Amino acid sequence: MISERPQLAVEILRDLMGVDVPVTPLIRVEDSTFNTRPSGDFEADLVLVMGPPQSPAHAIIVEIQQDKSKAPHQLARYAAALWLLLGCDVTVLVICPDRAAAAYYAQPIDSGLTGYRLQAHVLGPDDIPAITDPHQAAAQPGLAAMAVMVHGRARDPAPPGGDHEIHHLARLQPFRARTLRPRPRRRPSPRQSRGQSRR
């Protein structure tokens, strides 16, 4: 999703998390494989670079973490390697659908190098707003898709007009809309009903 529309990562950092990132329409996906010879390669999920190729203004490393399987110090290595490569500031954005994973990666990360502590910006399920306004969903399709993924199975009673709004979201996100509500049970056909009544 973010690789197809890199601006979404900037919107998450700037609009949802209040991170000060440069204002520029130039955002591109970069090679996400880092190398610190003589060690081997290590690869992030997604790397975005803001600004012109000749003078990058800012870089964003996007990691999707479903659990706690990745060592946090690896994120610090990613940021340091990319900073050495590009010579610009680097922000690490970790998107965690799981609350426990979000809390885990939200802790300050000690790299082992004196004075270098990384604070990743973590987007957990509680940080993703439940978008129920179809106009807002149309204007921010990336965030709307995330909202459906995270909040689509919520069992809390819907607010007034909620069913109507969810219906519109379902039309905007046809694939994910299947997670919004359980499939209704099929009603027996009139022929089946008459057959059952004769028994």
Secondary structure, 3 states (H helix, E strand, C coil): CCCCCCHHHHHHHHHHCCCCCCCCCCEEEECCEEECCCCCEEECCEEEEECCCCCCCEEEEEEECCCCCCCHHHHHHHHHHHHHHHCCCEEEEEECCCHHHHHHHCCCEECCCCCCEECCEEECHHHCCCCCCHHHHHHCHHHHHHHHHHHCCCCCCCCCCHHHHHHHHHHHCCCHHHHCCCCCCCCCCHHHHHHHHHC
